[in-house]
Amino acid sequence: MAYSETKVIIGGLAHIPVIIFLFNFIQKKFEVRSQSNSAS
């Protein structure tokens, strides 16, 4: 099924907060891991 241009744009904008949340979540996991490795 073909989507109209407006639906694609709205869908893309709706996913931006999700991508930012996932990026921050992954970044925090790596920060905690690197801190615990350097501390020990």
LINZILIN-V187734 format. One record per residue. N is the residue number from 1. PHI is phi in whole degrees, -180 to 180 (* if undefined). OMEGA is omega in whole degrees, 0 to 359 (NA if undefined). D_CENTER is the distance of its C-alpha to the mean C-alpha in Angstrom with 1 decimal. Layout:
N,PHI,OMEGA,D_CENTER  N,PHI,OMEGA,D_CENTER
This chain:
1,*,181,26.9  2,-85,178,26.3  3,-100,176,24.0  4,-75,184,25.1  5,-60,181,23.4  6,-64,179,22.7  7,-64,179,20.9  8,-64,180,18.7  9,-64,180,17.9  10,-62,178,17.3  11,-63,178,15.1  12,-65,179,12.9  13,-65,180,12.9  14,-66,182,12.2  15,-85,182,8.9  16,-59,179,7.7  17,-60,179,7.3  18,-66,180,5.5  19,-64,179,2.7  20,-62,180,3.8  21,-62,180,4.6  22,-63,180,3.0  23,-62,179,3.5  24,-64,180,6.4  25,-62,180,7.4  26,-66,181,7.9  27,-62,179,9.5  28,-63,178,11.7  29,-61,180,12.8  30,-69,179,13.9  31,-63,179,15.6  32,-63,181,17.5  33,-64,182,18.6  34,-68,179,19.8  35,-67,182,21.6  36,-68,179,23.4  37,-70,181,24.5  38,-74,182,26.0  39,-73,184,27.6  40,-79,NA,29.5
